[in-house]
């Protein structure tokens, strides 16, 4: 659970950094191709960076103290009555359930929108086929939009003159030409996976903006900027319909008008190139450190010091939650400590050896003799229930610390 939370935190920080960089330096740039690529890759980069590893400088664990460097397992609580399973056991399940409920909600919403779009297509009338797109006229009052290789014209089109209708159609055909629907669907998957992080929703909106900038730029290559901006301002009061479509009328009209003013200006590359040092810094900070202990001697007689962290950590049968459950069910509150009303925290240290056996079981933080003895006894019961850890393809010893709280209820 700790590893998952650590990974999630790093993904969240990376996403936020990538969004803030885009907002501060790239958002108002007219380098639409680069901005589109940046926004499409940002969530994937954030998801992958914490999975990278980087080597650390070799250092003797004894220099800082082996017990201080050891990985700490979740705390187990033992009551004076019936042994209790710690509340942490239910937290992973609750968080997992909440996460997948959010994923399901986003996906169900997407499927509902796609179904509505399918119904709209069935009710619409095919009017023409232009190059790479089919043009439909909708019976309802949805605003004009594009999806995939289809352009859906609104009934409101009849209020526009012929030149204005051509401009609107050119805008939607540009969405089809650039394949913007694929971007939209990809980001729907991103938002399903990362629904809990605000940055993914902000990045999604920025990508939609870039789509509109690209389509607008395509239109003004054949039509006058002044007439098109006039039409855009007037049509911006329309309501939106199906969110998965690419619409001619969008609420970010002011930004679109600002981008149209940059027509003819050459796209700069100085700001986009600054993304390289950003990625380098994020990779260095977010990548996992490849922990190392002292070099291992080839001489079997020489003792190998335990690692504090390895690529594949030792694993209790069923995971940490099962380990805490095992300890909670097998630990008994000593009568001597119960009569004297002694309660508090005992911290046990132990090493999972290369063969999965336990060694060096000791008390790091003592409390009371009988409680310390009980903690040592129940940890020893875990013998034979561990899978060893490995580093660079070989099994290695790993040290853990386990906090055990004794509480009289």
C-alpha positions as CSV (number, residue, x, y, z in Angstrom):
1,X,0.0,0.0,0.0
2,X,2.9,2.4,0.9
3,X,4.5,1.8,-2.5
4,X,1.2,2.5,-4.3
5,X,0.6,5.7,-2.4
6,X,4.2,6.8,-3.1
7,X,3.8,6.1,-6.8
8,X,0.4,8.0,-6.9
9,X,2.0,11.0,-5.2
10,X,4.8,11.1,-7.7
11,X,2.4,10.8,-10.6
12,X,0.4,13.7,-9.1
13,X,3.4,15.9,-8.7
14,X,4.6,15.2,-12.2
15,X,1.2,15.9,-13.7
16,X,1.0,19.2,-11.8
17,X,4.5,20.3,-12.9
18,X,3.8,19.4,-16.5
19,X,0.6,21.4,-16.5
20,X,2.1,24.5,-14.8
21,X,4.9,24.5,-17.3
22,X,2.4,24.4,-20.1
23,X,0.2,27.1,-18.6
24,X,3.1,29.4,-17.9
25,X,5.2,29.0,-21.1
26,X,3.3,27.2,-23.9
27,X,-0.3,28.1,-23.5
28,X,-0.2,31.2,-25.6
29,X,2.3,29.9,-28.1
30,X,1.2,29.4,-31.7
31,X,3.3,26.3,-32.1
32,X,0.2,24.2,-32.2
33,X,1.9,21.0,-33.4
34,X,4.3,20.9,-30.5
35,X,1.7,21.9,-27.9
36,X,-0.6,19.2,-29.1
37,X,2.2,16.6,-28.9
38,X,3.2,17.9,-25.4
39,X,-0.4,17.6,-24.1
40,X,-0.9,14.2,-25.6
41,X,2.3,12.8,-24.0
42,X,2.1,14.6,-20.6
43,X,-0.1,12.0,-18.7
44,X,1.9,9.1,-20.1
45,X,5.2,10.7,-19.0
46,X,3.7,11.4,-15.6
47,X,2.7,7.7,-15.3
48,X,6.1,6.4,-16.5
49,X,8.6,8.6,-14.6
50,X,8.1,7.0,-11.2
51,X,8.8,3.6,-12.7
52,X,12.3,4.6,-13.8
53,X,15.2,3.8,-11.7
54,X,18.5,5.6,-11.1
55,X,21.6,4.4,-9.2
56,X,22.6,5.8,-5.9
57,X,26.0,6.2,-4.4
58,X,27.1,3.1,-2.5
59,X,27.2,3.7,1.2
60,X,27.6,1.6,4.2
61,X,24.3,1.1,5.9
62,X,26.0,1.0,9.3
63,X,27.1,4.6,8.8
64,X,23.6,5.8,9.5
65,X,22.4,2.9,11.5
66,X,20.8,-0.2,10.0
67,X,17.6,0.1,12.0
68,X,17.0,3.7,11.0
69,X,17.3,2.8,7.3
70,X,15.1,-0.3,7.4
71,X,11.7,-0.3,5.6
72,X,8.9,0.1,8.1
73,X,5.9,-2.1,7.8
74,X,2.4,-1.1,8.7
75,X,1.5,-0.9,12.4
76,X,-0.4,-3.8,14.0
77,X,-2.6,-3.1,17.0
78,X,-3.2,-5.7,19.7
79,X,-6.0,-5.3,22.2
80,X,-6.2,-6.8,25.7
81,X,-9.4,-8.7,24.7
82,X,-9.9,-10.3,21.4
83,X,-7.0,-9.6,19.0
84,X,-8.0,-6.9,16.5
85,X,-7.1,-6.4,12.9
86,X,-5.7,-2.9,12.4
87,X,-7.9,-0.3,10.7
88,X,-5.2,-0.1,7.9
89,X,-6.5,-3.4,6.6
90,X,-9.7,-1.8,5.5
91,X,-8.2,1.4,4.1
92,X,-6.6,-0.2,1.0
93,X,-9.9,-1.9,0.2
94,X,-11.8,1.4,0.7
95,X,-9.4,3.4,-1.5
96,X,-9.3,0.7,-4.1
97,X,-13.1,0.6,-4.3
98,X,-13.3,4.4,-4.5
99,X,-10.7,4.5,-7.3
100,X,-12.4,1.9,-9.4
101,X,-15.8,3.5,-8.8
102,X,-14.3,6.8,-10.2
103,X,-12.9,4.9,-13.2
104,X,-16.3,3.2,-13.8
105,X,-18.1,6.5,-13.6
106,X,-15.9,8.2,-16.2
107,X,-16.1,5.2,-18.5
108,X,-19.9,4.9,-18.2
109,X,-20.3,8.6,-18.9
110,X,-18.1,8.2,-22.0
111,X,-20.1,5.2,-23.2
112,X,-23.4,7.1,-22.7
113,X,-22.1,10.0,-24.7
114,X,-21.0,7.6,-27.5
115,X,-24.4,6.0,-27.5
116,X,-26.1,9.4,-27.8
117,X,-23.8,10.3,-30.6
118,X,-24.7,7.0,-32.3
119,X,-28.4,7.9,-32.0
120,X,-27.8,11.3,-33.3
121,X,-26.1,9.9,-36.4
122,X,-29.0,7.5,-37.0
123,X,-31.4,10.4,-36.9
124,X,-29.3,12.7,-39.0
125,X,-29.5,13.0,-42.8
126,X,-26.4,12.4,-44.9
127,X,-26.1,15.4,-47.2
128,X,-22.7,15.0,-48.8
129,X,-19.3,13.4,-48.7
130,X,-16.4,15.8,-48.9
131,X,-12.9,14.3,-49.3
132,X,-12.3,12.4,-46.1
133,X,-15.5,13.2,-44.3
134,X,-19.3,12.5,-44.4
135,X,-21.5,15.5,-43.7
136,X,-24.8,15.0,-41.9
137,X,-27.7,17.4,-41.1
138,X,-29.1,17.0,-37.6
139,X,-32.8,17.2,-36.9
140,X,-32.3,18.6,-33.4
141,X,-30.8,21.9,-32.3
142,X,-27.3,20.6,-31.4
143,X,-24.5,23.0,-32.4
144,X,-22.4,21.9,-35.3
145,X,-19.6,19.4,-34.3
146,X,-17.3,16.8,-35.7
147,X,-16.5,13.3,-34.5
148,X,-14.3,10.8,-36.2
149,X,-14.9,11.1,-40.0
150,X,-18.3,12.6,-39.5
151,X,-19.4,16.3,-39.5
152,X,-22.8,17.1,-38.0
153,X,-24.3,20.3,-39.1
154,X,-26.8,22.1,-36.9
155,X,-30.3,23.2,-38.2
156,X,-29.1,26.7,-37.1
157,X,-26.9,26.6,-40.3
158,X,-29.8,27.9,-42.3
159,X,-29.4,31.3,-40.5
160,X,-26.0,31.8,-41.9
161,X,-25.2,33.0,-45.4
162,X,-23.3,30.8,-47.9
163,X,-19.9,32.1,-47.1
164,X,-20.4,31.7,-43.3
165,X,-21.6,28.1,-43.8
166,X,-18.5,27.3,-45.8
167,X,-16.3,28.7,-43.0
168,X,-18.1,26.6,-40.3
169,X,-17.8,23.5,-42.5
170,X,-14.1,24.2,-43.2
171,X,-13.6,24.4,-39.4
172,X,-15.2,21.0,-38.7
173,X,-13.4,19.4,-41.7
174,X,-10.1,20.5,-40.2
175,X,-11.0,18.6,-37.0
176,X,-11.5,15.5,-39.2
177,X,-8.3,16.1,-41.2
178,X,-6.1,16.4,-38.1
179,X,-7.7,13.3,-36.4
180,X,-8.7,15.3,-33.2
181,X,-11.3,12.6,-32.2
182,X,-8.4,10.2,-31.5
183,X,-6.9,12.7,-29.1
184,X,-10.3,13.2,-27.4
185,X,-10.8,9.5,-26.9
186,X,-7.2,9.0,-25.6
187,X,-7.8,11.7,-23.0
188,X,-11.1,10.1,-22.0
189,X,-8.9,7.1,-21.0
190,X,-6.4,9.3,-19.3
191,X,-9.2,10.9,-17.2
192,X,-10.6,7.5,-16.4
193,X,-7.2,6.4,-15.0
194,X,-6.3,9.7,-13.3
195,X,-9.8,11.0,-12.5
196,X,-8.7,12.0,-9.0
197,X,-6.1,14.5,-10.2
198,X,-7.3,18.0,-11.3
199,X,-4.3,18.4,-13.6
200,X,-5.6,15.7,-16.1
201,X,-8.9,17.6,-16.5
202,X,-7.0,20.9,-17.0
203,X,-4.7,19.3,-19.5
204,X,-7.7,17.8,-21.4
205,X,-9.2,21.3,-21.7
206,X,-6.0,22.7,-23.0
207,X,-5.8,20.0,-25.6
208,X,-9.4,20.9,-26.7
209,X,-8.2,24.5,-27.0
210,X,-5.3,23.5,-29.2
211,X,-7.7,21.5,-31.4
212,X,-9.7,24.7,-31.9
213,X,-6.6,26.8,-32.7
214,X,-5.5,24.3,-35.3
215,X,-9.0,24.2,-37.0
216,X,-9.2,28.0,-36.9
217,X,-5.8,28.3,-38.5
218,X,-6.9,26.0,-41.3
219,X,-10.0,28.1,-42.0
220,X,-8.2,31.4,-42.3
221,X,-5.8,29.9,-44.9
222,X,-8.8,30.2,-47.4
223,X,-11.0,32.8,-45.8
224,X,-10.5,36.3,-44.5
225,X,-9.5,36.6,-40.8
226,X,-11.8,39.6,-40.2
227,X,-15.0,37.8,-41.5
228,X,-14.2,34.6,-39.7
229,X,-13.5,36.3,-36.4
230,X,-16.8,38.2,-36.7
231,X,-18.6,34.9,-37.3
232,X,-16.8,33.2,-34.4
233,X,-17.7,36.0,-32.0
234,X,-21.4,35.8,-33.0
235,X,-21.7,32.1,-32.9
236,X,-19.9,31.7,-29.5
237,X,-23.2,32.2,-27.7
238,X,-24.4,28.7,-28.7
239,X,-24.8,26.0,-26.1
240,X,-22.7,22.9,-26.3
241,X,-24.1,19.5,-27.0
242,X,-22.2,16.1,-26.8
243,X,-19.0,16.7,-24.9
244,X,-17.0,14.1,-26.9
245,X,-17.4,16.1,-30.1
246,X,-15.2,18.9,-31.5
247,X,-17.3,22.0,-31.7
248,X,-17.3,25.1,-33.8
249,X,-18.7,27.1,-30.9
250,X,-16.7,26.8,-27.7
251,X,-16.5,29.0,-24.5
252,X,-12.8,29.7,-25.1
253,X,-13.7,32.1,-28.0
254,X,-11.5,34.9,-26.6
255,X,-8.4,32.7,-26.6
256,X,-9.3,31.6,-30.2
257,X,-9.6,35.2,-31.3
258,X,-6.3,36.0,-29.7
259,X,-4.6,33.1,-31.5
260,X,-6.1,34.2,-34.8
261,X,-4.3,37.5,-34.4
262,X,-1.0,35.7,-34.6
263,X,-1.7,34.6,-38.1
264,X,1.5,34.8,-40.2
265,X,3.8,34.9,-37.2
266,X,6.4,32.2,-37.2
267,X,6.1,29.6,-34.4
268,X,9.0,29.9,-31.9
269,X,11.0,27.0,-30.5
270,X,12.8,28.5,-27.5
271,X,10.0,27.9,-25.1
272,X,9.2,24.3,-26.3
273,X,12.9,23.4,-25.9
274,X,12.7,24.3,-22.3
275,X,10.6,21.2,-21.9
276,X,13.8,19.1,-22.1
277,X,15.4,20.4,-18.9
278,X,12.0,20.1,-17.2
279,X,11.7,16.4,-18.2
280,X,15.3,15.8,-17.1
281,X,14.6,17.3,-13.7
282,X,11.4,15.4,-13.2
283,X,13.1,12.1,-14.3
284,X,15.9,12.7,-11.7
285,X,13.5,13.6,-8.9
286,X,10.7,11.1,-9.6
287,X,12.7,8.1,-10.6
288,X,13.1,5.4,-8.0
289,X,16.5,5.2,-6.4
290,X,18.2,1.8,-7.0
291,X,19.3,1.1,-3.4
292,X,22.5,-0.6,-2.8
293,X,24.3,-2.1,0.1
294,X,27.9,-2.9,0.5
295,X,29.4,-4.9,-2.5
296,X,28.9,-8.6,-1.9
297,X,32.0,-10.6,-1.4
298,X,32.4,-13.8,-3.5
299,X,33.7,-15.4,-0.4
300,X,30.9,-17.3,1.3
301,X,32.4,-16.9,4.7
302,X,32.1,-13.1,4.6
303,X,28.8,-11.9,6.0
304,X,26.5,-10.0,3.6
305,X,24.8,-7.0,5.2
306,X,21.1,-6.7,4.7
307,X,19.7,-4.2,2.1
308,X,17.3,-1.5,3.1
309,X,15.5,-1.4,-0.3
310,X,15.7,-3.6,-3.4
311,X,14.1,-3.8,-6.8
312,X,11.8,-6.6,-5.6
313,X,11.0,-6.4,-1.9
314,X,10.4,-9.5,0.2
315,X,6.7,-10.4,0.3
316,X,4.6,-12.1,3.0
317,X,2.2,-14.7,1.7
318,X,-0.9,-12.7,0.6
319,X,0.8,-9.3,1.0
320,X,1.2,-6.8,3.8
321,X,-2.5,-6.8,4.7
322,X,-2.4,-10.6,5.3
323,X,0.8,-10.2,7.4
324,X,-1.0,-7.6,9.6
325,X,-4.0,-9.9,9.8
326,X,-1.7,-12.9,10.8
327,X,0.0,-10.8,13.5
328,X,-3.3,-9.5,14.8
329,X,-4.8,-13.0,15.1
330,X,-1.7,-14.6,16.7
331,X,-0.6,-12.0,19.2
332,X,-1.8,-12.3,22.8
333,X,-1.7,-9.6,25.4
334,X,0.5,-10.9,28.3
335,X,-1.5,-11.2,31.6
336,X,1.3,-9.5,33.5
337,X,1.2,-6.4,31.3
338,X,-2.6,-6.5,31.3
339,X,-2.8,-6.5,35.1
340,X,-0.3,-3.6,35.4
341,X,-2.2,-1.6,32.7
342,X,0.9,-1.3,30.5
343,X,0.3,-0.3,26.9
344,X,2.3,1.4,24.2
345,X,4.5,0.7,21.2
346,X,7.1,-2.0,20.6
347,X,9.2,-1.9,17.5
348,X,10.7,-5.1,16.2
349,X,13.5,-5.4,13.7
350,X,14.1,-8.5,11.5
351,X,15.9,-9.6,8.4
352,X,14.3,-11.6,5.6
353,X,17.2,-13.8,4.3
354,X,18.0,-14.9,0.8
355,X,16.1,-18.1,1.3
356,X,13.1,-16.4,2.8
357,X,13.9,-17.3,6.4
358,X,13.9,-14.8,9.2
359,X,17.0,-13.7,11.1
360,X,18.2,-11.1,13.5
361,X,14.8,-10.7,15.2
362,X,15.4,-8.0,17.9
363,X,13.7,-5.2,19.7
364,X,14.5,-1.7,18.5
365,X,12.1,0.1,20.8
366,X,11.4,-1.8,24.0
367,X,8.3,-1.2,26.2
368,X,8.0,-3.9,28.9
369,X,9.6,-7.3,29.3
370,X,6.5,-9.5,28.7
371,X,5.3,-7.3,25.8
372,X,8.8,-7.3,24.2
373,X,8.9,-11.1,24.5
374,X,5.4,-11.5,23.0
375,X,6.4,-9.3,20.0
376,X,9.5,-11.4,19.4
377,X,7.5,-14.6,19.7
378,X,4.8,-13.6,17.2
379,X,7.3,-12.3,14.6
380,X,9.2,-15.6,14.8
381,X,5.9,-17.3,13.9
382,X,6.2,-15.8,10.4
383,X,9.1,-18.1,9.7
384,X,8.5,-19.9,6.4
385,X,5.9,-17.4,5.2
386,X,8.1,-15.0,3.3
387,X,9.3,-14.9,-0.3
388,X,12.9,-13.4,-0.5
389,X,13.7,-10.1,-2.0
390,X,16.0,-9.7,-5.1
391,X,18.3,-7.1,-6.5
392,X,19.9,-7.3,-10.0
393,X,18.4,-10.8,-10.5
394,X,19.7,-12.4,-7.3
395,X,18.2,-13.0,-3.9
396,X,19.4,-10.7,-1.2
397,X,18.7,-10.2,2.6
398,X,16.5,-7.2,3.4
399,X,15.9,-5.6,6.8
400,X,12.4,-4.6,8.1
401,X,11.1,-2.8,11.2
402,X,7.6,-3.6,12.5
403,X,5.8,-1.3,14.9
404,X,3.4,-3.3,17.3
405,X,1.0,-1.2,19.4
406,X,-0.4,-2.9,22.6
407,X,-3.6,-1.2,23.7
408,X,-5.9,-2.1,26.6
409,X,-9.5,-1.7,25.6
